[in-house]
Amino acid sequence: MDIVFLRQLQLEAVIGIHDWERKTPQPLLMDLEIATDVRRAAASDRIQDALDYHAVAQRISEYVATSEFQLVETLAEGCAELILRKFTASWLRLTLHKPNAVANAASVGIVIERGSRKQ
C-alpha cells in the first residue's frame, strides 16, 4: 500500500459549542494520509493516473469553509466520508487540529481511520 499525504492543511470553519465560537470562523489544521497505489502514476507520469492531492485539498477546503458543526468529530467524519467517496480511497487517516480551543494547549483534536488498508 502506498500513501499520499497532506500535512497541516490550513482551514477555517465555524465550529464549536460556545456562543463565541459560533460567531466567526476559527483556524483548523488537517493532516491526511490516503491509501492509493502509485505504480500506474509513476509509470505514466500523468496526473490523471494519480491521486490529485491538490484536488483533495481544494474539495476539503470548500467543504470545511461551508460547514457549521459543533463538534470536531462531526467535521472529521464528514471529511473522511467525502474523501473515501469522491476520491475512491480504500483507507485514510485524518487528524483534525483545533489550535485555539484550550488556552494552555497548542492544539486539541481527533484522529480517525476509515476503510481498509488492504488493496
HUGIUR-V503880 format. One record per residue. N is the residue number from 0. RES is the residue in three letters. OMEGA is omega in whole degrees, -180 to 180 (* if undefined). Layout:
N:RES:OMEGA
N:RES:OMEGA
//
This chain:
0:MET:176
1:ASP:-178
2:ILE:169
3:VAL:-178
4:PHE:171
5:LEU:-180
6:ARG:175
7:GLN:173
8:LEU:-176
9:GLN:-176
10:LEU:173
11:GLU:179
12:ALA:166
13:VAL:-177
14:ILE:177
15:GLY:-178
16:ILE:-178
17:HIS:-179
18:ASP:-178
19:TRP:179
20:GLU:-177
21:ARG:-174
22:LYS:-176
23:THR:178
24:PRO:179
25:GLN:177
26:PRO:174
27:LEU:173
28:LEU:180
29:MET:170
30:ASP:180
31:LEU:168
32:GLU:-175
33:ILE:180
34:ALA:177
35:THR:174
36:ASP:-174
37:VAL:-174
38:ARG:-180
39:ARG:179
40:ALA:179
41:ALA:-179
42:ALA:-175
43:SER:-175
44:ASP:-179
45:ARG:180
46:ILE:-180
47:GLN:-180
48:ASP:-176
49:ALA:168
50:LEU:-174
51:ASP:-177
52:TYR:175
53:HIS:178
54:ALA:176
55:VAL:-178
56:ALA:-179
57:GLN:-178
58:ARG:178
59:ILE:179
60:SER:178
61:GLU:-179
62:TYR:-177
63:VAL:-178
64:ALA:-178
65:THR:-179
66:SER:175
67:GLU:-179
68:PHE:175
69:GLN:-173
70:LEU:175
71:VAL:178
72:GLU:-179
73:THR:179
74:LEU:180
75:ALA:180
76:GLU:178
77:GLY:178
78:CYS:180
79:ALA:179
80:GLU:180
81:LEU:-178
82:ILE:-179
83:LEU:-178
84:ARG:-173
85:LYS:-176
86:PHE:176
87:THR:177
88:ALA:178
89:SER:-177
90:TRP:171
91:LEU:168
92:ARG:-177
93:LEU:175
94:THR:180
95:LEU:-179
96:HIS:173
97:LYS:-170
98:PRO:-173
99:ASN:-173
100:ALA:-178
101:VAL:-172
102:ALA:-175
103:ASN:175
104:ALA:178
105:ALA:-178
106:SER:168
107:VAL:178
108:GLY:-174
109:ILE:173
110:VAL:176
111:ILE:172
112:GLU:178
113:ARG:177
114:GLY:-178
115:SER:178
116:ARG:-178
117:LYS:177
118:GLN:*
//
